Amino acid sequence: MAITLEQAMAVLAAGEKRAAEINVPSVIAVVDDGGNLKAQHRMDNASLAAIEVSLSKAYTSLATNSSTAALAEQCQPGQPLYGLQTTHKGRIVIFGGGVPLRMNGKLVGAVGSSGGSVEEDVIVAEAAVAAFTND
């Protein structure tokens, strides 16, 4: 099972809609089950830095099968995954905005959102994932 381009575009549209509602220009990325870019949009006025960060958040979420918000807690000093963000040639991002995509319980990709505060990026990414359909 793989996420289709049509599904990825629906995920992007839902994330962009939520970002517009909270007035946060964002970049939203969707990766497939191999961590490869499936689709990405940069909203007007979203920062250039958010392009790479959104993709890295999606990659991180897929690679760890976890939301990046949950991962952040596990990567603090003294925690079991401390230092994880120094691996994968800098592609691991340990702050919120990355969320896995699952189809029938199987990991099929992930979404990454960047452009606002960590809390805003989580809101946008979660809205994007909520739109994911796998019928």
C-alpha angles and dihedrals in degrees: 000000000000135000111256126224089246090056092046091052091051089051091051092048092052092048092048091049091054092045090053091049091056092039096241116138103218145177113225123193132188121199128192127233091281093054092253121141111263098171139344134181130191112205119219111282094013112141121260091232089061091067095071095032093056091050092047092049090053091047092048093050091051095043093051098032087229141100110262089232090061091043092056092067093051093051098058120113110285093020124114097255098041109149096022090123090066092064133081093046092290097309094117112096118188104193129087126283103077120098131174122242116220131190116197088341094309123117106245103162144315144245127230126193127189135167107080137050117307089260092051092048090053091051091051095045093048091050089051093051092046088063093055112118124186104185 
